[in-house]
Amino acid sequence: PNPCIDCNRYLKFDKMFQRMRELEYDYIVTGHYARVEYDEEKNRYLLKKAVDDTKDQSYVLYMLTQEQLAHISLPLGGLRKTEVREIAEKHGFVNARKHDSQDICFVPDNDYAAVIEQEAPDRIPAEGNFVTEDGRVLGRHKGIIHYTVGQRKGLNLAMGHPVFVTEIRPETNEVVIGEAGDVFGDTLWCNDLNFMAVEDITEPVEVIAKIRYSHSGAPCIIEKVEKDKVKCTFKEPVRAITPGQSVVFYQNDYVFGGGTIL
């Protein structure tokens, strides 16, 4: 799971919203790089990418509701990061030159496995097998929390050529290993849906899908297959579709909706 998305959903825009109402305030103002617009024709609030495409954070806000969007102000969305730093320096902010955060905020060294070991020592998966797609054992892994789909480094497998993690099987505690081409796929399914630009979809829609925050996006067709399940078919295979991560759909610079990859 992406902790930034859950943090935004359950803390910043759930608990803070409750507090906003208790205080009888009108808006929550955050430093996210994104923009909120109101479309009179659609009678809907829309979330738009930031002016600074290199800092855009609309991906982590795809779960916002219409009510939440109506009470959110994102003043940095129309500025570039360099401009924000200049404003901060002009006004003497101590963090004007602070380095950009690239990792999970509570895992500054990016060693998320160590955080899991520290916070949930009684729930850490044991060592298990590296296997091929058909179940052939290749070696032992040190616990599935140390691996992610698409990973090549740190596997310690003497295969004579680069190999990659293609799947993680928590139910059998196995990490599946394959070739470079095995990391690509052209279809995903997602649930826990939230549509932003429309109320719902009843027929196939063409969108650009981002399968992780750092993904540039890829053209695809989305179609509803169940009440809370969408099938996403890419025009070209994409690398490392990872269950638990979020997929966010865009049309032009606007967030169309999104869900959690199954």
N, C-alpha and C positions, 0 to 999 in steps of 0.2 A: 504493500500500500504506500501511497505518497503522503507522508505526514503533513506536508504543507497544505494539501487540499483538505485533509481532515481538520487541521488547525483552523483554517479559514471557515470551514463549515460549522464546526461545533463550538469554537471559542470566539473568534472575532465577529462572526455574523450570526451567532445564536445567543451565547451568554451576553455578549456586549449589546445585542439588540434588546434583550430583556432589561438590561440596565438602562439603556437609552429610554425605554418606555417608563421605567420607574422614575427616572429623573425628569420625564416629560420634555425631553429634548427632541429635535427634529431630524438630526443627521448623525451618522457615524462618518468620520473623516479618516481615511487611511492613506498611507504612502504607496499604495500599489500603483504600478505603471499600467494603467488601463483607463478607458473612458466610458462613461455612462451617458446614453442619449435616449431621448423619448421620441418614438415614432408615432405621430398623430394618426397617420393612415392605418397603422396596425393596432393602435391603442396599446402599445407595449413599450416597456423599457428595454433597451438593447445594450449589450456590452460590446465595446469596440476595442480593438488593439490600440496600444499606446502609440504616440507619435514616434517615440524611440523604439524601433523594432528590435534592437539588440537587448532591450531591458523589459520588453512586453511581458506582463504577468496575467494576461487574460485567461491563460490556460488553467491557473490555479483558482479561478473564480467562477468556473462554468456552472457550479451548482447553485448559484444565487437565485432566489425567487424574485418574482415581480415586486412583491411587497418590500423585500430587502433592497432591490435596486432603486426603488423610489425614495429610499432614505439613506443613500450612500453618496458621499462626495469623494471623488478621486482627483485632487488638484494637480497631481504630478503627471497625469496621463497625457497632458498636452505639452509637456516639456521634455527636453533631452536631459540625460543624466548630467552632462557637462554643465547645462544651465542651472540645474538644481544645486550642483556643487558651488557654482559661482554665487548663487543667492545665499546659500548657507555660509559661505566664507564672508560675504559682505556683511552679514548680520552676526558674525562672530560665533557661529555654531561650532562646538568642540569636535563634532564628527564630520566636519566639512570635507576632510581629506581621508576619512575612514575607508579602508579597503572594502570593495564589494564582497558581499557574502555569496559564496558559490555552493556551499554545502548545507545540510540540514542544520538549523541554527543551534540545536542542542547537541550536535555532533561535529564540533569545529574541526576535528582532525579527520573526519569522514570515515572513522572506524565504527560504523554502526553496529557491527557484530559484537564489539566490546560493550556497547551500551546495553544490548540485549542480554549478554552474559551477566552484566552487573545488575540489571533491573529485574530479570526474570530467570535466575539461575536454575530454578526447579522445572523450567519449561523448555530448556534448550535441547533441540534434537541431537541425538547421539551420532557418532560416526556411522557411515553407511557406504553403499557401493556406487561407484561410477559405472554406468552401464550404457550399452548401445541402445538404439531404438528398439531392437528386438530382444533386449534383455541380457545380452552377453556382458559378463562382468569384466571391467577394464582395470579396476583398482579400487582403493578406498578413499572416500572424502572425509573431511573433518567436521561435517555438520552442514546441513542445507542452508543455514543462515549466512554462510560465507560465500554464497554463489548467486549469480543472477543470469538470466537468459542473455546470450550473446557474449558472455565472458570468455576470454582466452587465457589471460595471465593468471598465475597462481594456482593452476590445476595440478601441477607436479605429476603429469602423466607423460611417460616416455613413449610417445607414439611415432616419433620420427618426422612429424610434420605438424603444423598448427591444427589444433582441434578446439571446439567451442562447446559451451553449455547450450543445449537446445531446449531443454525442458527440466523442470524440477517437480518431482513427484513426492509431495509430503506424506501421502498416505502409505507409501512403501519406503520412504526415506532414501530415495534414489535420485541421483543427478545424472541426467541423460547427456551423453557426449556425441557430437556429430561433426560433420565437415562444415566448411564455411558456407556452402550453399544451403545447408539444412537450417540455418538460422533465419532464412527468409520465408515469409508466408504472404499469401494474398487475401486471406480472409480472417476476420475475427468476429466474435460475438461479445456483446456487452449488455450489462443490466444496470440497475440503480440509476435510471435515466433522469436527466433533467433537460427539457427543451426550453430555450430562452427566446429565440426569434419567433417561434410559433408555439401554439398550445400543445400540439401533438403532430405526428405524421401518420398519414393513412396510405401513402403510396411512396415508391422509391424516390429518393432525393439525392442529387449530386452535391457533394461537399468536399472540402479539404479536411483531412483528419490528421491530428497530431497524436501520436501514440505515447509520447513522453514529453516532458517539458522542453528538452533540448532538441526534439525532432522538428525539422523544418516544415513538415506537413506533406501529405500525399493525396492526390485525387482519388476519390472512391464513391461508391453508391451505397447509401444506407437504406435499409428497409426494415419495417417492424415485423418480427416473426412471432412475438408473443406480446402480452400486455406490457411487460417490463423487460423486453429483450429485443435488441436490434442486431441485425447481421450487417457487417461492413465488408464490402468487396472492393479491394484496391485494383486500380488499373495496371499497376506494376507491383511486384512483390516488395514488401518492406522488411527491414531488418529488426529482429528481436522483439516481436510482439510478446508482451509480458503480462500474464494474468495478475490482477491486483492493481496494476497501474491504471491511470485514467486515459481514456481516449476523448479528445475534444474536437468537435466539428465546427468548421468555419465556412462562411460564405462571404466572399470579399474580405473585409477586415472585421466582420462581425461574428461573434460566437453564436452558432446555430444551436448548439447543445452539447451533451456529452454523457458519458457513463463510465462504468468500471469494467475493464476487460476481463472476460471469463476465460 
